[in-house]
Amino acid sequence: MSLETLKELLDLPNRNKLYEKILTKFKEFSKLDDLNYLEFETSEGKVPIIIISKELDPNKVKFVKVFVGAQHNEYNGLFGFLEFLNMIKTSKISINEILLNFQILIFAPLMNPYGFLYPKKENKSGYFLENGTNLNRYWRRTFIPEYNKGENDLNQFNIPEHARIMKNLLEKFWENEDISIYILDFHETSLLKRFSTELIENLNKDSITYKFSHWLKEAIVYNIIKLYNIPHFRKPLFYKCTPNTNHTHINLTTKQLDIVYERLKEYIASNYKKLSFYFCYSNRSKKYCKELAQNVYEKLKELLWETYFPAFNHHFHDHGCLVNMNDATKRKNVYAMELESEKHFFNIFEEIEKSKKETNYFKEKLKKVNASIILVIESIKEMIKLY
């Protein structure tokens, strides 16, 4: 991302100009051989789709790779896709190499145009659709209309136009179950940084009474235990004090917990300026996602937070996201995965204020945003090689 683009992103009154500029850039890629640009008009704005293929006949296609971005105010996928396609345009990536083995690539870079165009405080800086709902809760119902077991699916609302666009795009390939469909959904999260800070502030103070109220807090601590080879003998490592509680406690001695705490401080200090991330998989996509995550991590170790676990099982949520759709569908050969990297524009209004007050704001923000773009590009490249 350039400095100019970052400034445009923070210029909310003119966000529509940036939106049109982005659409124009994607349209220009259609001039390249084997790249097709589609634009779908919805009541909330235009949804761009880019398809890279030499062959669209479902009888000849073996693999369909789908990359989804900007369901929320999370732009790593959007700008990562732009840079990836630009690398094809400038011949840094060979179109012939990525289209080997009868595969098609489908990019959906901006799934929530309303959120992008109208970031407001009441829609979490552009996180939601116009009706205030989360697009990433409809995919199970979209691909599996008969599914009714998801308590956290948004069953009271109609399936959004945006989701139907993706279903229609995949329909002719979906019907042929011999075609393997891989989906990588790009998101961002602030939780890794926030929870790490919270653990530093409270874990030692509360010691063994500390309440782990989120699976990711457990994961951060377990990551420290594995990275630093801290011995632990009690099982399970995390346990509920009563069956109905919504939190867990850690099953370590005070001395062991002191060691974890010191190593956690050391870890945060050494990784603070690196990019936090993790991949998520369903039961079906576990093998592929773990391989993908490990390959990407090995390529970008100097850029990313050190981790023993580059990928996690997405079982900790029950809602209609693409990863959970994967395990619910009866169709074989579907492998849906998710990348969560560091959140850059959680509160766009705070970011605007920081940009006015902090001397190094643009330099530091560009560094992190461009690290995320590198992570997206490497994830796409590794996904293309994955079968």
C-alpha positions in Angstrom: 0.0 0.0 0.0 1.2 3.5 -0.8 1.1 6.5 1.5 -1.4 8.1 -0.9 -3.8 5.1 -0.6 -3.5 5.0 3.2 -4.4 8.7 3.4 -7.3 8.1 1.0 -8.5 5.2 3.3 -8.6 7.6 6.2 -10.4 10.3 4.3 -14.0 9.2 5.0 -15.9 11.9 3.2 -14.2 10.8 0.0 -14.2 7.1 0.6 -16.4 6.7 -2.5 -13.6 8.0 -4.7 -11.2 5.4 -3.3 -13.9 2.7 -3.9 -14.2 3.7 -7.6 -10.5 3.9 -8.0 -10.1 0.3 -6.6 -12.9 -1.0 -9.0 -11.1 0.7 -11.9 -7.8 -1.0 -10.9 -9.5 -4.4 -10.9 -11.2 -3.7 -14.2 -7.8 -2.9 -15.8 -6.6 -6.4 -15.0 -9.2 -7.8 -17.5 -6.9 -6.6 -20.3 -4.5 -9.4 -19.4 -4.8 -12.8 -21.0 -6.8 -15.3 -18.9 -8.1 -12.7 -16.5 -11.8 -11.8 -16.4 -13.5 -9.1 -14.5 -17.1 -9.3 -13.3 -19.1 -6.7 -11.5 -22.3 -7.5 -9.6 -24.6 -4.6 -8.7 -26.3 -5.0 -5.3 -28.5 -2.7 -3.4 -25.5 -1.9 -1.2 -22.9 -1.3 -4.0 -20.9 -3.1 -6.6 -19.2 -6.4 -5.8 -16.1 -7.0 -8.0 -15.0 -10.5 -8.9 -11.8 -11.5 -10.8 -11.5 -15.0 -12.4 -8.2 -16.3 -13.6 -8.7 -19.3 -15.9 -7.8 -20.9 -19.2 -10.8 -23.2 -19.0 -14.3 -22.8 -17.6 -15.8 -26.1 -18.6 -16.7 -28.0 -15.4 -15.8 -31.3 -17.2 -12.3 -30.1 -17.7 -11.6 -28.3 -14.4 -10.0 -30.2 -11.5 -9.5 -27.5 -8.9 -11.2 -24.2 -8.0 -9.4 -21.9 -5.6 -11.5 -19.1 -4.1 -10.1 -16.1 -2.2 -12.5 -13.9 -0.2 -11.8 -10.5 1.2 -13.3 -7.5 3.0 -16.5 -9.1 4.4 -15.8 -6.6 7.2 -13.6 -3.5 7.7 -10.6 -5.8 7.3 -8.7 -4.9 4.1 -5.7 -7.3 4.1 -7.4 -9.4 1.4 -8.6 -6.5 -0.7 -5.2 -4.8 -1.0 -3.3 -8.2 -1.0 -5.3 -9.3 -4.0 -4.6 -6.0 -5.8 -0.9 -6.4 -5.3 -1.0 -10.1 -6.3 -2.8 -9.3 -9.5 -0.3 -6.4 -10.1 2.5 -8.9 -9.8 0.9 -10.9 -12.6 0.6 -7.7 -14.7 4.3 -6.8 -14.2 5.3 -10.4 -14.9 6.7 -11.0 -11.4 4.3 -14.0 -11.3 3.7 -16.2 -14.3 0.1 -16.7 -15.2 1.0 -20.0 -16.9 2.5 -21.4 -13.8 -0.4 -20.6 -11.5 -2.9 -22.1 -14.0 -1.3 -25.5 -14.1 -3.3 -28.6 -13.3 -6.6 -27.4 -14.8 -7.4 -25.0 -12.0 -9.4 -21.8 -11.7 -8.7 -18.9 -9.4 -11.6 -16.8 -8.2 -11.0 -13.5 -6.2 -13.8 -11.8 -4.3 -11.8 -8.8 -2.9 -14.6 -6.6 -1.6 -17.6 -8.5 -0.4 -19.1 -5.7 1.7 -19.2 -2.5 -0.3 -21.6 -0.8 2.1 -19.2 -1.3 5.0 -16.4 0.0 2.9 -18.3 3.0 1.6 -20.0 4.0 4.9 -17.8 3.3 7.9 -19.7 4.7 10.9 -19.4 4.3 14.6 -22.8 2.4 14.7 -21.6 -0.2 12.2 -18.2 -0.8 13.9 -16.3 1.3 11.4 -17.7 -0.6 8.4 -17.9 -4.1 9.9 -21.6 -4.8 9.2 -23.9 -4.9 6.2 -26.5 -2.1 5.8 -29.1 -4.0 7.9 -26.6 -4.3 10.7 -25.8 -8.0 10.3 -22.6 -9.9 9.8 -22.1 -11.3 6.2 -19.8 -13.9 7.7 -22.8 -15.6 9.4 -24.7 -16.6 6.3 -22.5 -18.9 4.4 -23.8 -22.2 5.9 -27.4 -21.3 5.0 -26.3 -20.0 1.5 -24.6 -23.3 0.5 -26.8 -25.6 2.6 -30.4 -24.2 2.5 -31.7 -27.1 4.5 -29.3 -26.5 7.4 -31.1 -25.5 10.6 -28.8 -26.6 13.4 -26.8 -23.5 13.8 -28.0 -21.5 16.8 -25.8 -18.6 15.8 -26.8 -18.5 12.2 -28.8 -15.4 11.2 -31.9 -17.4 10.4 -34.3 -14.5 11.0 -32.8 -12.6 8.0 -32.8 -13.2 4.3 -29.6 -14.4 2.8 -27.7 -11.3 1.5 -27.2 -10.6 -2.2 -23.5 -10.7 -1.6 -23.6 -14.4 -0.5 -25.8 -15.4 -3.4 -23.3 -14.0 -5.8 -20.7 -16.4 -4.6 -23.0 -19.3 -4.6 -24.1 -18.6 -8.2 -20.4 -18.3 -9.3 -19.6 -21.7 -7.8 -22.8 -23.5 -8.8 -21.7 -25.2 -11.9 -18.5 -26.4 -10.2 -20.3 -27.2 -7.0 -22.5 -29.7 -8.9 -19.6 -31.7 -10.0 -18.2 -33.2 -6.8 -15.1 -34.5 -8.5 -13.9 -30.9 -8.7 -12.0 -29.9 -5.5 -13.0 -26.5 -4.2 -10.6 -24.7 -1.9 -11.7 -21.5 -0.1 -9.4 -19.1 1.8 -11.2 -16.3 3.6 -9.1 -13.4 4.7 -9.9 -11.6 8.0 -8.2 -9.6 10.7 -8.3 -9.7 14.5 -7.2 -7.4 17.3 -7.5 -10.2 19.9 -4.0 -11.6 19.7 -2.5 -8.3 20.7 -5.3 -7.3 23.2 -5.3 -10.7 24.9 -1.5 -10.8 25.2 -1.6 -7.4 26.9 -4.4 -8.5 29.2 -2.5 -11.7 30.2 0.6 -9.6 31.0 -1.4 -7.3 33.2 -3.5 -9.9 35.0 -2.1 -13.4 34.8 0.6 -13.0 37.5 -1.7 -10.9 39.7 -4.5 -13.4 39.8 -2.2 -16.4 39.5 -4.0 -19.8 39.4 -7.4 -18.1 39.9 -7.1 -16.3 36.5 -10.2 -16.9 34.4 -9.6 -17.9 30.8 -12.7 -16.5 29.2 -11.7 -17.0 25.5 -10.1 -19.9 23.7 -7.4 -17.6 22.3 -6.1 -16.7 25.7 -5.6 -20.5 26.3 -3.9 -20.7 22.9 -1.5 -17.8 23.7 -0.4 -19.5 27.0 -0.2 -23.0 25.5 1.9 -21.5 22.7 4.4 -20.2 25.3 4.5 -23.6 27.1 5.3 -25.3 23.8 7.8 -22.8 22.5 9.7 -22.6 25.7 9.3 -26.3 26.5 7.9 -25.7 29.9 7.0 -29.0 31.6 3.5 -29.6 32.8 2.1 -32.8 34.2 -1.5 -32.2 35.4 -4.2 -33.0 32.9 -6.2 -31.4 31.4 -4.1 -28.3 31.1 -7.2 -26.1 31.2 -10.3 -27.1 33.1 -13.7 -25.8 34.2 -14.3 -25.4 37.9 -18.0 -26.2 37.3 -19.6 -27.7 34.2 -21.7 -24.6 33.3 -19.0 -21.9 33.7 -18.1 -19.9 30.6 -14.4 -19.8 31.5 -11.5 -22.2 32.4 -8.6 -22.2 34.8 -5.0 -23.4 34.2 -3.9 -26.6 35.8 -0.3 -25.5 36.8 1.5 -25.0 40.0 2.2 -21.4 41.1 5.9 -22.0 40.3 5.1 -23.2 36.8 2.7 -20.3 36.2 5.5 -17.9 37.3 7.7 -19.4 34.6 4.9 -19.0 32.0 4.4 -15.4 33.0 8.1 -14.5 32.7 8.4 -16.3 29.3 5.2 -14.6 28.1 6.7 -11.1 28.9 9.9 -12.1 27.1 7.9 -13.4 24.2 5.8 -10.3 23.8 8.8 -8.0 24.0 10.6 -10.0 21.2 7.6 -10.3 18.9 5.8 -7.0 19.5 6.8 -5.4 16.2 6.1 -8.5 14.2 2.8 -9.3 12.6 0.4 -11.5 14.6 -1.7 -14.1 12.7 -3.2 -17.6 12.7 -5.1 -19.8 10.2 -8.3 -21.7 11.0 -9.6 -24.9 9.6 -12.6 -27.2 9.7 -12.3 -30.9 10.3 -12.3 -31.5 6.6 -9.7 -28.9 5.8 -7.4 -29.7 8.7 -4.7 -31.5 6.7 -4.6 -28.9 4.0 -4.8 -25.8 6.2 -2.1 -27.0 8.5 0.2 -27.6 5.5 -0.7 -24.2 4.1 -0.1 -22.4 7.4 3.2 -24.1 8.0 4.5 -23.4 4.5 3.5 -19.8 4.8 5.0 -19.5 8.2 8.3 -21.0 7.1 8.6 -18.6 4.3 7.8 -15.5 6.4 9.3 -16.3 9.8 11.2 -13.1 10.0 8.0 -11.1 9.5 5.5 -13.0 11.7 5.0 -13.6 15.4 6.8 -16.7 16.5 4.4 -19.5 17.0 4.2 -23.3 17.6 0.6 -23.2 16.2 0.2 -21.4 12.9 -3.2 -23.0 12.5 -6.2 -23.8 14.8 -9.4 -25.8 14.6 -12.4 -23.5 14.2 -14.5 -25.6 16.5 -14.6 -22.8 19.0 -17.4 -21.0 17.1 -20.7 -22.2 15.9 -21.9 -19.8 13.3 -22.5 -19.7 9.5 -19.0 -18.8 8.4 -17.3 -20.4 5.4 -15.1 -22.7 7.6 -18.2 -24.0 9.4 -20.1 -24.4 6.2 -17.3 -26.8 5.2 -18.1 -29.3 7.9 -21.9 -29.0 7.4 -22.1 -29.6 3.7 -22.5 -33.1 2.3 -20.6 -32.2 -0.8 -17.2 -33.9 -0.9 -14.0 -32.2 -1.8 -14.6 -28.8 -0.2 -11.8 -27.4 1.9 -12.5 -24.0 3.5 -9.9 -22.1 5.6 -9.5 -18.7 7.1 -6.6 -16.4 7.8 -6.7 -14.0 10.7 -4.0 -11.5 10.7 -3.4 -8.3 12.7 -6.3 -5.8 12.7 -5.3 -2.4 11.3 -8.5 -0.3 11.3 -10.6 -1.7 14.2 -11.8 1.9 14.9 -11.3 4.0 11.9 -12.1 7.2 13.9 -9.3 6.5 16.4 -7.0 5.8 13.5 -7.8 9.2 11.9 -7.1 11.0 15.2 -3.8 9.1 15.6 -2.8 10.1 12.1 -3.2 13.7 13.1 -1.3 13.5 16.4 1.4 10.8 16.1 4.5 11.8 14.3 5.4 8.3 13.0 1.8 7.2 12.4 2.0 6.8 8.6 5.4 5.1 8.7 4.5 2.6 11.3 1.0 1.9 9.9 2.3 1.4 6.4 4.9 -1.0 7.7 2.3 -3.2 9.4 -0.3 -3.0 6.6 2.3 -3.9 4.0 3.5 -6.8 6.1 -0.1 -8.1 6.0 -0.2 -7.7 2.2 3.0 -9.8 2.0 1.3 -12.4 4.2 -1.8 -12.4 1.9 0.3 -12.8 -1.3 2.4 -15.7 0.2 -0.8 -17.4 1.3 -2.3 -17.1 -2.2 0.9 -18.5 -3.8 1.0 -21.4 -1.4 -2.7 -22.1 -1.8 -2.2 -22.2 -5.6 0.3 -25.0 -5.1 -1.9 -26.9 -2.6 -3.8 -30.1 -3.9 
